[in-house]
Amino acid sequence: MRGIKKQFKLRFEPLNSEVEPLNSEVAPLNSEVAPLNSEVAPLNSEVEPLNSKVAPLNSEVEPLNSEVEPLNSEVEPLNSEVEPLNSEVEFLRFNYESLQMTNDK
């Protein structure tokens, strides 16, 4: 029995010296968390019914994701082509509106 006690002491006393300072850091945090728990509890009761509505939708969305993923890889290169065109269109739109304002005068 003494041998077991000694092994226990040798093994866990060094850990205690590491854990004790952490406990002193955690204690003040616990007092901050406790009031938040009382705020979260009522929200959980609102979320639970929503989870039961979302679960069936997830099963519908998952197969669609597998269809969309390959399309994303096709669209991404096109985006890099479209971006410069968007700025060109903005520039032309601005010029057009400026001309309209000039013609309206």
ABEGO torsion letter per residue (X at the ends): XAAAAAAAAAAAAAAAAAAAAAAAAAAAAAAAAAAAAAAAAAAAAAAAAAAAAAAAAAAAAAAAAAAAAAAAAAAAAAAAAAAAAAAAAAAAAAAAAAAAAAAAX
